[in-house]
Amino acid sequence: MEAVERIRELIQIMADHDLAELEVEEADLRVKIRKSLPVQYPPPGAYGHELPRPQAHYPALESGTQPEDEDAPAPDENLVEITSPMVGTFYRSSNPGSDAYVSVGSEVDKDTVVCIIEAMKVMNEIKAEVSGTIVEILVQDTEPVEYGEVLFLVEPAED
Amino acid sequence: MSMDRIEAHEVFRRTGPQGTLIGAHGEVHEAVPSTMDVARERLLQGVPDGYAVIAEHQTAGRGRDGGWDCPPGLGLLMSIVLQIRLSRSEQSQVTMMGAVAAAEALVSLGVPARIKWPNDVVTVPRAAGGLHVEKLGGVLVERVQVDDAAAPFLMGMGLNVNQDRGDLPAGPRLPATSMRLARGRRFDRTRVCRAVLGELDRWYHRLRMGQPERIMARWRALSCLRNRRVRVSNDGRLLCGIVLGLSSRGELILRADTGQRLVLQEGRSRLVL
């Protein structure tokens, strides 16, 4: 129901500002709304100045064909994922100078704070919600994360 | 130089308007590592909603730019415990409320404060060309996951009150200023503190009453960015355009130079001034 209300609000924003299209990506919604009139689309990177990006040498990504990563190890089915509950910025510590909440090898229980996800200057503590040992951290400090993105892999403790 | 003190017995008045939450209870410290740390302890000890922790000096203040650097006795540093229940999609209302309350309090004291998206309280000195703002203070919010049901907020606020040029930190992203520099006179910090707590209480009641649209409307009116030309760094790209407004979730609505209308979320997007 909330999504419907949000879309209604976005349509209102479009009407208020006479927008032809609107694209929104947030914690629980990803939507592109477009008026039925034909719209001119600039080529990727045409707006603003493209800054150097590490993946820029991957032209295949632009044409929509995802290269298969054949070297990726088979996922360990016993591991538990800690995912991001929201879109935001990932921080491993409470302050830039502080120690990270957890590192590979850290033992956690369900109430252990493992990271901060920041959005709109609200620092959200994220708890492990599982007992076990951190075996992998998949996101770098200060990187943007998506809703549902895997942040940590945890080897669960045996009960 | 004589140094005034923030007097707890004058700040926290139990005789305020009925139903006062913010400004009714709290404590004032000479020095603490961070008012956020103390507020977190108080939260876990079960203090009432709106409880305020104020300090003359912080030795390890929060902030991704290295914390709010403030010599003792010149600024206003506080953290407020807010027990309101909000969904993740609503939580930006707390940041907006803090910025609105701080700016409104300063305006009531004669300082022409405005808000810079999303959480800075600024002045906009008349300057030739471009958008030039100077930072008076800011708001930072922490959400504490107490248990599955409760995730209250700690709102931290720092304001520059009686700093002279030499007292202000060099090197933050925005040039800093103070109420004193903006108005050419010193301020009674206890009075500033009461004005800020009073505005916070007023706007917090609106949030608790389910009226975030009133906060957003005031935020928009106080924004220094509307119809301004800005540059925004967005996922490694630099976008140029005109600010059209603010969505109810606090996203910036930008008309890019290419004609595209974009809704930009803080965190993924940063203003480049």
Interface residues (C-beta under 8 A of the other chain):
Chain A: E2 R6 E9 L10 I13 M14 D16 H17 L19 A20 E21 L22 E23 V24 E25 E26 A27 D28 Q40 P42 G45 A46 Y47 G48 H49 E50 L51 R53 P85 M86 V87 G88 T89 S94 N95 P96 V113 E118 A119 M120 K121 V122 M123 N124 E125 I126 K127 P144
Chain B: A60 R62 R64 G66 G67 S87 R88 S89 Q91 S92 V94 T95 P118 N119 V139 L140 V141 E142 R143 V144 Q145 F153 R231 S233 N234 D235 G236 R237 L238 L239 C240 L244 G245 S247 S248 R249 G250 E251 I253 R255 A256 D257 T258 G259 Q260 R261 L262 V263 Q265 E266 G267 R268
